[in-house]
């Protein structure tokens, strides 16, 4: 199965990968705060203990950026939000 995010997008994203529990926790927070209505969520394993959270859906990028400020690196690529640690 090919990655949904293009290789160009992956090269631009500069953060370290998140732990799986961090990715799930962030997703729960975003939904609980009604900052996103996800239509597709991917938690992709990048190394044995590191993941990348990718979300597609309805959201306001600026609101999410303020919410995750200093906790996660956020990138928007091809209609997906991609989260890594800063």
Secondary structure, DSSP 8 states (H G I E B T S, - for coil): ---SS-HHHHHH--SB-B-HHHHHHHHHHHHHTT-EEEEEEEEEEEETTEEEEEEEEEE-HHHHHHHHTTT-EEEEETTEEEEEB-
